Amino acid sequence: MIETYSHIQTYQNGLKKEITHEWWQREDLRYVGGHLFLAEQNLYSIVHSARTPCYVYNSDRIKQNILRLHSALLNESLRHRIFYAIKANRNLPLLSYIRGLELCGIDCCSPSELLLARQVGFLEEEISYTGTSVSDEDLAIITRHPGIFINCDSLSQIRRIGRIAPGREIGIRINPSIGLSANPKLQYAGSKATKFGIYKNTFLEALQLAAHYDLKVTGIHCHTGWNFLSKQHATGEALLNEICWFVEKLDNPKYVNLGGGLGVPLIQEDCVFNLELWAKLLAKYFASKNLEIFVEPGDYIVKDAGVLLLQVTTVEKKLDKNFVYVNGGFNINCEPAFYQNHLEVIPVVTRKNNIDYSSDLIQVSIAGNINEPIDMFAEDIYLPPVQEGDYLAFLNAGGYGSSISSNHCMRGNFMEYLIYKK
């Protein structure tokens, strides 16, 4: 028997907004008998044995996310490659699992990421490198791998690669001055100048510089933002049109790399990203150009495949606010504190089969265990009453959680579990 857990999300325009079903629930993530299950694993049994803080990842969800991308692109007969953005999650069992699928390569942005990808078995030709503020020491490592795709982020990078490895193929990372992001804090391009890519006003200079060193520019790379969903499609079409201006300046382009940024719903109001419409847009602009389409998703592949499990340490009211403290902080997952990105919070175990939501839900703020004022996982959300010792699950924690963690306040210890399904 599946029990329902209705979650009142927040206030809107001063009115309490009720959600009458688990908007996040799906076949592999649901309540069974009052216990939260991920990939047929009882998460309470995992926290009981593994303790917390603990990340849990569903390998099959990762596989299905990759296959969904392939299917959308294949339906439009687009030649393409998928490169998983390793910075999203570099857990070794997870990376090894992705390698074993043989469905995608790796997108990396540092020499250490490149070497890690090689260590887990990815071939050079399965790796795309796109970095910023690249040092000479970085280039010394990168250029020892002649088979990888390198996308140059600046005129300086083109010049220095030309000196080290004249004659090789490169791509150029462009900045189209169009931002495509659900979060302005994670915008890589827009009307305001950013540190990423080569702008239109210096692009011809970049081509001349590459020609001087006999570098063959065979690709255009463009990454503009984070977690864009179907409501960003109109801006996406303007972006693709702008990318074409750069592509048409190349003598013999082989690929266009659209970077990452494909989103997953983080709140009930978010619509699932329409992959079919996205693929049709790509076909509209690139199918006739005989180009291979590269994409570099990170969050889309792993974010909704992972949950973070934490234990309630303290429940206490201070002035007019009910605080629920947990045994992890923003050093374990920085998205709410640094980027104001939402992690849906739900109990690992529900206490009652029939909750009276008009009276049983309480407004709480979830506080972490780091001695910093920004260490808040959520503010003024609604949960059923929780007690000290209970466990909470933070959904959509599979990407940019453990990979950005630190040992701040020496509270950096946590476990990671991969639920494996053949």
One Martini backbone bead per residue (centre of mass of N, CA, C, O) as a GRO file, in nm:
protein
  422
    1MET     BB    1   0.095   0.037   0.025
    2ILE     BB    2   0.048   0.375  -0.069
    3GLU     BB    3   0.134   0.660   0.083
    4THR     BB    4   0.045   0.980   0.133
    5TYR     BB    5   0.226   1.309   0.095
    6SER     BB    6   0.132   1.617   0.169
    7HIS     BB    7   0.271   1.938   0.057
    8ILE     BB    8   0.326   2.243   0.191
    9GLN     BB    9   0.527   2.478   0.053
   10THR     BB   10   0.401   2.791   0.067
   11TYR     BB   11   0.381   3.126   0.016
   12GLN     BB   12   0.134   3.321  -0.179
   13ASN     BB   13   0.035   3.626  -0.141
   14GLY     BB   14  -0.025   3.535   0.173
   15LEU     BB   15  -0.098   3.241   0.085
   16LYS     BB   16  -0.168   2.927   0.137
   17LYS     BB   17  -0.023   2.648  -0.033
   18GLU     BB   18  -0.158   2.359  -0.168
   19ILE     BB   19  -0.055   2.015  -0.186
   20THR     BB   20  -0.220   1.700  -0.288
   21HIS     BB   21   0.062   1.583  -0.384
   22GLU     BB   22   0.341   1.410  -0.499
   23TRP     BB   23   0.514   1.567  -0.738
   24TRP     BB   24   0.788   1.380  -0.710
   25GLN     BB   25   0.661   1.124  -0.771
   26ARG     BB   26   0.770   0.790  -0.858
   27GLU     BB   27   0.845   0.470  -0.910
   28ASP     BB   28   1.151   0.518  -0.764
   29LEU     BB   29   0.987   0.747  -0.578
   30ARG     BB   30   0.840   0.647  -0.265
   31TYR     BB   31   0.582   0.546  -0.065
   32VAL     BB   32   0.600   0.257   0.165
   33GLY     BB   33   0.455   0.211   0.452
   34GLY     BB   34   0.585   0.511   0.533
   35HIS     BB   35   0.836   0.462   0.347
   36LEU     BB   36   1.111   0.565   0.180
   37PHE     BB   37   1.178   0.498  -0.167
   38LEU     BB   38   1.472   0.393  -0.361
   39ALA     BB   39   1.497   0.163  -0.579
   40GLU     BB   40   1.366  -0.046  -0.364
   41GLN     BB   41   1.485   0.120  -0.119
   42ASN     BB   42   1.505   0.160   0.215
   43LEU     BB   43   1.611   0.448   0.364
   44TYR     BB   44   1.600   0.367   0.662
   45SER     BB   45   1.796   0.125   0.640
   46ILE     BB   46   2.037   0.296   0.553
   47VAL     BB   47   2.059   0.491   0.798
   48HIS     BB   48   2.083   0.266   1.010
   49SER     BB   49   2.365   0.158   0.887
   50ALA     BB   50   2.524   0.428   0.772
   51ARG     BB   51   2.424   0.683   0.840
   52THR     BB   52   2.487   1.032   0.902
   53PRO     BB   53   2.558   1.159   0.633
   54CYS     BB   54   2.375   1.074   0.312
   55TYR     BB   55   2.415   0.952  -0.007
   56VAL     BB   56   2.177   0.852  -0.268
   57TYR     BB   57   2.188   0.646  -0.568
   58ASN     BB   58   2.029   0.586  -0.886
   59SER     BB   59   2.137   0.412  -1.151
   60ASP     BB   60   1.881   0.380  -1.331
   61ARG     BB   61   1.814   0.679  -1.357
   62ILE     BB   62   2.068   0.754  -1.507
   63LYS     BB   63   2.020   0.577  -1.752
   64GLN     BB   64   1.740   0.694  -1.835
   65ASN     BB   65   1.837   0.984  -1.884
   66ILE     BB   66   2.030   0.918  -2.116
   67LEU     BB   67   1.828   0.769  -2.303
   68ARG     BB   68   1.636   1.011  -2.340
   69LEU     BB   69   1.835   1.184  -2.495
   70HIS     BB   70   1.896   0.998  -2.728
   71SER     BB   71   1.606   0.965  -2.832
   72ALA     BB   72   1.549   1.262  -2.910
   73LEU     BB   73   1.785   1.284  -3.119
   74LEU     BB   74   1.716   1.034  -3.296
   75ASN     BB   75   1.428   1.130  -3.385
   76GLU     BB   76   1.600   1.369  -3.559
   77SER     BB   77   1.864   1.251  -3.688
   78LEU     BB   78   2.104   1.319  -3.487
   79ARG     BB   79   2.418   1.368  -3.459
   80HIS     BB   80   2.572   1.247  -3.149
   81ARG     BB   81   2.697   1.352  -2.817
   82ILE     BB   82   2.757   1.251  -2.479
   83PHE     BB   83   2.874   1.453  -2.195
   84TYR     BB   84   2.952   1.411  -1.880
   85ALA     BB   85   2.952   1.625  -1.607
   86ILE     BB   86   3.180   1.566  -1.359
   87LYS     BB   87   3.120   1.810  -1.157
   88ALA     BB   88   2.845   1.704  -1.046
   89ASN     BB   89   2.969   1.391  -1.010
   90ARG     BB   90   3.264   1.190  -0.875
   91ASN     BB   91   3.176   0.931  -0.792
   92LEU     BB   92   3.321   0.634  -0.850
   93PRO     BB   93   3.086   0.433  -0.882
   94LEU     BB   94   2.929   0.619  -1.074
   95LEU     BB   95   3.144   0.646  -1.297
   96SER     BB   96   3.175   0.343  -1.352
   97TYR     BB   97   2.887   0.303  -1.440
   98ILE     BB   98   2.888   0.498  -1.679
   99ARG     BB   99   3.113   0.357  -1.830
  100GLY     BB  100   2.963   0.076  -1.860
  101LEU     BB  101   2.730   0.182  -2.052
  102GLU     BB  102   2.833   0.329  -2.319
  103LEU     BB  103   2.665   0.634  -2.362
  104CYS     BB  104   2.915   0.820  -2.268
  105GLY     BB  105   3.110   1.076  -2.186
  106ILE     BB  106   3.336   1.348  -2.088
  107ASP     BB  107   3.313   1.647  -1.903
  108CYS     BB  108   3.579   1.882  -1.850
  109CYS     BB  109   3.765   2.157  -1.632
  110SER     BB  110   4.023   1.982  -1.541
  111PRO     BB  111   4.296   1.793  -1.502
  112SER     BB  112   4.181   1.605  -1.280
  113GLU     BB  113   3.930   1.523  -1.436
  114LEU     BB  114   4.076   1.401  -1.673
  115LEU     BB  115   4.234   1.183  -1.510
  116LEU     BB  116   3.986   1.045  -1.389
  117ALA     BB  117   3.858   0.957  -1.653
  118ARG     BB  118   4.097   0.776  -1.731
  119GLN     BB  119   4.097   0.590  -1.477
  120VAL     BB  120   3.788   0.479  -1.547
  121GLY     BB  121   3.820   0.440  -1.893
  122PHE     BB  122   3.832   0.682  -2.065
  123LEU     BB  123   3.882   0.797  -2.362
  124GLU     BB  124   4.002   1.057  -2.523
  125GLU     BB  125   3.760   1.065  -2.745
  126GLU     BB  126   3.552   1.086  -2.472
  127ILE     BB  127   3.674   1.384  -2.426
  128SER     BB  128   3.587   1.708  -2.295
  129TYR     BB  129   3.750   2.034  -2.286
  130THR     BB  130   3.636   2.308  -2.058
  131GLY     BB  131   3.798   2.604  -1.960
  132THR     BB  132   3.911   2.841  -1.711
  133SER     BB  133   4.186   2.991  -1.623
  134VAL     BB  134   4.429   2.872  -1.781
  135SER     BB  135   4.724   2.729  -1.723
  136ASP     BB  136   5.030   2.611  -1.799
  137GLU     BB  137   4.999   2.357  -1.627
  138ASP     BB  138   4.741   2.265  -1.754
  139LEU     BB  139   4.842   2.247  -2.053
  140ALA     BB  140   5.058   2.031  -2.006
  141ILE     BB  141   4.839   1.810  -1.957
  142ILE     BB  142   4.633   1.840  -2.187
  143THR     BB  143   4.847   1.810  -2.435
  144ARG     BB  144   4.904   1.496  -2.356
  145HIS     BB  145   4.599   1.472  -2.499
  146PRO     BB  146   4.534   1.454  -2.832
  147GLY     BB  147   4.225   1.318  -2.838
  148ILE     BB  148   4.090   1.550  -2.724
  149PHE     BB  149   3.860   1.796  -2.665
  150ILE     BB  150   3.926   2.145  -2.722
  151ASN     BB  151   3.801   2.445  -2.559
  152CYS     BB  152   3.855   2.774  -2.607
  153ASP     BB  153   3.819   3.068  -2.384
  154SER     BB  154   4.072   3.229  -2.515
  155LEU     BB  155   4.325   3.393  -2.662
  156SER     BB  156   4.546   3.290  -2.475
  157GLN     BB  157   4.488   2.987  -2.511
  158ILE     BB  158   4.544   2.975  -2.810
  159ARG     BB  159   4.836   3.076  -2.801
  160ARG     BB  160   4.952   2.853  -2.605
  161ILE     BB  161   4.870   2.606  -2.768
  162GLY     BB  162   5.021   2.685  -3.026
  163ARG     BB  163   5.306   2.661  -2.895
  164ILE     BB  164   5.275   2.355  -2.798
  165ALA     BB  165   5.035   2.252  -3.038
  166PRO     BB  166   5.079   2.269  -3.337
  167GLY     BB  167   4.808   2.156  -3.560
  168ARG     BB  168   4.572   2.118  -3.393
  169GLU     BB  169   4.260   2.065  -3.272
  170ILE     BB  170   3.987   2.299  -3.210
  171GLY     BB  171   3.780   2.480  -3.001
  172ILE     BB  172   3.536   2.746  -2.945
  173ARG     BB  173   3.441   2.945  -2.687
  174ILE     BB  174   3.147   3.114  -2.662
  175ASN     BB  175   2.975   3.444  -2.633
  176PRO     BB  176   2.633   3.545  -2.708
  177SER     BB  177   2.481   3.736  -2.494
  178ILE     BB  178   2.295   3.484  -2.391
  179GLY     BB  179   2.080   3.386  -2.146
  180LEU     BB  180   2.019   3.041  -1.994
  181SER     BB  181   1.844   3.067  -1.689
  182ALA     BB  182   1.683   3.007  -1.376
  183ASN     BB  183   1.956   3.144  -1.253
  184PRO     BB  184   2.138   3.435  -1.222
  185LYS     BB  185   2.385   3.300  -1.063
  186LEU     BB  186   2.400   3.083  -1.336
  187GLN     BB  187   2.520   3.285  -1.554
  188TYR     BB  188   2.731   3.275  -1.849
  189ALA     BB  189   2.534   3.474  -2.006
  190GLY     BB  190   2.483   3.817  -2.134
  191SER     BB  191   2.476   4.156  -2.103
  192LYS     BB  192   2.684   4.083  -1.905
  193ALA     BB  193   2.997   4.043  -1.848
  194THR     BB  194   3.194   3.752  -1.865
  195LYS     BB  195   3.452   3.499  -1.829
  196PHE     BB  196   3.315   3.353  -2.077
  197GLY     BB  197   3.453   3.342  -2.359
  198ILE     BB  198   3.406   3.451  -2.699
  199TYR     BB  199   3.332   3.723  -2.860
  200LYS     BB  200   3.231   3.870  -3.148
  201ASN     BB  201   3.456   4.108  -3.147
  202THR     BB  202   3.699   3.853  -3.127
  203PHE     BB  203   3.661   3.610  -3.325
  204LEU     BB  204   3.840   3.676  -3.573
  205GLU     BB  205   4.097   3.693  -3.407
  206ALA     BB  206   4.092   3.398  -3.319
  207LEU     BB  207   4.119   3.277  -3.605
  208GLN     BB  208   4.389   3.412  -3.672
  209LEU     BB  209   4.548   3.291  -3.440
  210ALA     BB  210   4.507   2.997  -3.516
  211ALA     BB  211   4.635   3.017  -3.802
  212HIS     BB  212   4.922   3.097  -3.708
  213TYR     BB  213   4.935   2.788  -3.558
  214ASP     BB  214   4.770   2.574  -3.723
  215LEU     BB  215   4.489   2.574  -3.608
  216LYS     BB  216   4.197   2.372  -3.608
  217VAL     BB  217   3.872   2.489  -3.635
  218THR     BB  218   3.594   2.247  -3.557
  219GLY     BB  219   3.446   2.411  -3.312
  220ILE     BB  220   3.156   2.496  -3.110
  221HIS     BB  221   3.112   2.648  -2.789
  222CYS     BB  222   2.804   2.661  -2.566
  223HIS     BB  223   2.754   2.800  -2.235
  224THR     BB  224   2.480   2.973  -2.040
  225GLY     BB  225   2.349   2.769  -1.807
  226TRP     BB  226   2.079   2.670  -1.570
  227ASN     BB  227   1.798   2.487  -1.549
  228PHE     BB  228   1.649   2.466  -1.814
  229LEU     BB  229   1.327   2.495  -1.941
  230SER     BB  230   1.054   2.527  -2.139
  231LYS     BB  231   1.033   2.846  -2.078
  232GLN     BB  232   1.326   2.880  -2.246
  233HIS     BB  233   1.279   2.830  -2.557
  234ALA     BB  234   1.276   3.113  -2.684
  235THR     BB  235   1.567   3.182  -2.603
  236GLY     BB  236   1.693   2.932  -2.738
  237GLU     BB  237   1.643   3.021  -3.031
  238ALA     BB  238   1.816   3.276  -3.023
  239LEU     BB  239   2.076   3.126  -2.953
  240LEU     BB  240   2.101   2.942  -3.204
  241ASN     BB  241   2.115   3.174  -3.406
  242GLU     BB  242   2.382   3.289  -3.291
  243ILE     BB  243   2.564   3.041  -3.326
  244CYS     BB  244   2.555   3.037  -3.639
  245TRP     BB  245   2.741   3.275  -3.687
  246PHE     BB  246   2.997   3.124  -3.593
  247VAL     BB  247   2.988   2.869  -3.767
  248GLU     BB  248   2.999   3.028  -4.051
  249LYS     BB  249   3.318   3.112  -3.997
  250LEU     BB  250   3.394   2.828  -4.064
  251ASP     BB  251   3.545   2.609  -4.283
  252ASN     BB  252   3.536   2.306  -4.101
  253PRO     BB  253   3.289   2.204  -3.938
  254LYS     BB  254   3.197   1.932  -3.697
  255TYR     BB  255   3.091   2.088  -3.430
  256VAL     BB  256   2.837   2.147  -3.174
  257ASN     BB  257   2.854   2.272  -2.841
  258LEU     BB  258   2.584   2.311  -2.588
  259GLY     BB  259   2.637   2.197  -2.335
  260GLY     BB  260   2.451   2.253  -2.063
  261GLY     BB  261   2.142   2.294  -1.841
  262LEU     BB  262   1.950   2.085  -1.818
  263GLY     BB  263   1.648   2.035  -1.655
  264VAL     BB  264   1.482   1.992  -1.337
  265PRO     BB  265   1.244   1.961  -1.118
  266LEU     BB  266   1.218   2.145  -0.793
  267ILE     BB  267   0.919   2.226  -0.828
  268GLN     BB  268   0.592   2.208  -0.900
  269GLU     BB  269   0.600   2.444  -1.125
  270ASP     BB  270   0.779   2.273  -1.278
  271CYS     BB  271   0.855   2.170  -1.591
  272VAL     BB  272   0.921   1.936  -1.791
  273PHE     BB  273   1.149   1.886  -2.012
  274ASN     BB  274   1.125   1.925  -2.367
  275LEU     BB  275   1.299   1.723  -2.566
  276GLU     BB  276   1.152   1.727  -2.837
  277LEU     BB  277   1.157   2.033  -2.885
  278TRP     BB  278   1.461   2.066  -2.860
  279ALA     BB  279   1.540   1.875  -3.096
  280LYS     BB  280   1.387   2.034  -3.315
  281LEU     BB  281   1.557   2.289  -3.289
  282LEU     BB  282   1.825   2.161  -3.364
  283ALA     BB  283   1.736   2.065  -3.644
  284LYS     BB  284   1.662   2.342  -3.762
  285TYR     BB  285   1.976   2.456  -3.733
  286PHE     BB  286   2.174   2.171  -3.795
  287ALA     BB  287   2.097   1.942  -3.999
  288SER     BB  288   2.207   2.095  -4.271
  289LYS     BB  289   2.529   2.118  -4.160
  290ASN     BB  290   2.674   1.849  -4.084
  291LEU     BB  291   2.661   1.820  -3.769
  292GLU     BB  292   2.773   1.749  -3.454
  293ILE     BB  293   2.611   1.694  -3.150
  294PHE     BB  294   2.691   1.837  -2.841
  295VAL     BB  295   2.647   1.733  -2.495
  296GLU     BB  296   2.673   1.848  -2.120
  297PRO     BB  297   2.534   1.687  -1.889
  298GLY     BB  298   2.460   1.676  -1.536
  299ASP     BB  299   2.193   1.719  -1.382
  300TYR     BB  300   2.011   1.553  -1.576
  301ILE     BB  301   2.150   1.280  -1.489
  302VAL     BB  302   2.182   1.311  -1.140
  303LYS     BB  303   1.993   1.483  -0.961
  304ASP     BB  304   1.720   1.289  -0.949
  305ALA     BB  305   1.909   1.032  -0.838
  306GLY     BB  306   1.937   1.199  -0.560
  307VAL     BB  307   1.984   1.183  -0.199
  308LEU     BB  308   1.970   1.347   0.118
  309LEU     BB  309   2.059   1.233   0.447
  310LEU     BB  310   1.919   1.350   0.760
  311GLN     BB  311   1.932   1.438   1.103
  312VAL     BB  312   1.755   1.525   1.373
  313THR     BB  313   1.869   1.723   1.658
  314THR     BB  314   1.663   1.979   1.661
  315VAL     BB  315   1.365   2.121   1.830
  316GLU     BB  316   1.299   2.480   1.807
  317LYS     BB  317   1.183   2.780   1.941
  318LYS     BB  318   1.246   3.118   1.801
  319LEU     BB  319   1.037   3.311   1.878
  320ASP     BB  320   0.846   3.279   1.568
  321LYS     BB  321   1.041   3.023   1.504
  322ASN     BB  322   1.072   2.704   1.361
  323PHE     BB  323   1.331   2.477   1.431
  324VAL     BB  324   1.528   2.249   1.225
  325TYR     BB  325   1.791   2.045   1.299
  326VAL     BB  326   2.086   1.920   1.134
  327ASN     BB  327   2.372   1.685   1.051
  328GLY     BB  328   2.414   1.923   0.831
  329GLY     BB  329   2.557   2.138   0.575
  330PHE     BB  330   2.674   2.356   0.329
  331ASN     BB  331   2.928   2.166   0.293
  332ILE     BB  332   2.749   1.927   0.173
  333ASN     BB  333   2.518   2.146   0.061
  334CYS     BB  334   2.517   2.463  -0.119
  335GLU     BB  335   2.262   2.546  -0.282
  336PRO     BB  336   2.081   2.710  -0.086
  337ALA     BB  337   2.302   2.916   0.018
  338PHE     BB  338   2.444   3.012  -0.259
  339TYR     BB  339   2.180   2.979  -0.489
  340GLN     BB  340   1.880   2.924  -0.396
  341ASN     BB  341   1.828   2.624  -0.422
  342HIS     BB  342   1.595   2.373  -0.424
  343LEU     BB  343   1.517   2.138  -0.161
  344GLU     BB  344   1.323   1.885  -0.110
  345VAL     BB  345   1.142   1.818   0.195
  346ILE     BB  346   1.125   1.493   0.357
  347PRO     BB  347   1.030   1.226   0.511
  348VAL     BB  348   1.134   0.902   0.564
  349VAL     BB  349   0.905   0.889   0.790
  350THR     BB  350   0.574   0.834   0.848
  351ARG     BB  351   0.334   0.840   1.119
  352LYS     BB  352   0.073   0.887   0.938
  353ASN     BB  353  -0.186   0.798   0.728
  354ASN     BB  354  -0.387   1.055   0.823
  355ILE     BB  355  -0.337   1.369   0.755
  356ASP     BB  356  -0.414   1.683   0.895
  357TYR     BB  357  -0.333   1.964   0.719
  358SER     BB  358  -0.478   2.194   0.884
  359SER     BB  359  -0.306   2.095   1.169
  360ASP     BB  360  -0.027   1.920   1.130
  361LEU     BB  361   0.113   2.130   0.988
  362ILE     BB  362   0.431   2.300   0.993
  363GLN     BB  363   0.630   2.579   1.022
  364VAL     BB  364   0.968   2.567   0.895
  365SER     BB  365   1.325   2.567   0.958
  366ILE     BB  366   1.628   2.454   0.806
  367ALA     BB  367   1.919   2.374   0.993
  368GLY     BB  368   2.246   2.364   1.020
  369ASN     BB  369   2.593   2.275   1.162
  370ILE     BB  370   2.699   2.556   1.083
  371ASN     BB  371   2.872   2.855   1.202
  372GLU     BB  372   2.650   3.006   0.996
  373PRO     BB  373   2.394   3.208   0.871
  374ILE     BB  374   2.365   3.056   0.575
  375ASP     BB  375   2.284   2.773   0.721
  376MET     BB  376   2.020   2.700   0.510
  377PHE     BB  377   1.790   2.481   0.358
  378ALA     BB  378   1.516   2.615   0.480
  379GLU     BB  379   1.226   2.846   0.466
  380ASP     BB  380   0.905   2.828   0.543
  381ILE     BB  381   0.803   2.538   0.559
  382TYR     BB  382   0.612   2.230   0.529
  383LEU     BB  383   0.558   1.994   0.798
  384PRO     BB  384   0.541   1.751   0.974
  385PRO     BB  385   0.596   1.654   1.267
  386VAL     BB  386   0.911   1.662   1.431
  387GLN     BB  387   1.182   1.479   1.575
  388GLU     BB  388   1.426   1.390   1.751
  389GLY     BB  389   1.584   1.148   1.525
  390ASP     BB  390   1.487   1.203   1.270
  391TYR     BB  391   1.444   1.179   0.910
  392LEU     BB  392   1.565   1.347   0.616
  393ALA     BB  393   1.486   1.429   0.275
  394PHE     BB  394   1.684   1.551  -0.004
  395LEU     BB  395   1.608   1.637  -0.305
  396ASN     BB  396   1.798   1.675  -0.575
  397ALA     BB  397   2.126   1.571  -0.481
  398GLY     BB  398   2.310   1.445  -0.724
  399GLY     BB  399   2.395   1.746  -0.795
  400TYR     BB  400   2.610   1.958  -0.655
  401GLY     BB  401   2.710   1.829  -0.376
  402SER     BB  402   2.961   1.645  -0.312
  403SER     BB  403   3.149   1.803  -0.525
  404ILE     BB  404   3.133   2.080  -0.321
  405SER     BB  405   3.253   1.985  -0.080
  406SER     BB  406   3.364   2.032   0.265
  407ASN     BB  407   3.562   2.088   0.583
  408HIS     BB  408   3.396   2.278   0.726
  409CYS     BB  409   3.437   2.263   1.063
  410MET     BB  410   3.499   1.957   1.038
  411ARG     BB  411   3.209   1.853   0.858
  412GLY     BB  412   3.288   1.645   0.591
  413ASN     BB  413   3.141   1.387   0.665
  414PHE     BB  414   3.034   1.124   0.435
  415MET     BB  415   2.813   0.923   0.256
  416GLU     BB  416   2.804   0.691  -0.036
  417TYR     BB  417   2.535   0.547  -0.237
  418LEU     BB  418   2.486   0.284  -0.478
  419ILE     BB  419   2.215   0.178  -0.654
  420TYR     BB  420   2.213  -0.132  -0.810
  421LYS     BB  421   2.102  -0.203  -1.153
  422LYS     BB  422   2.097  -0.426  -1.425
   0.00000   0.00000   0.00000
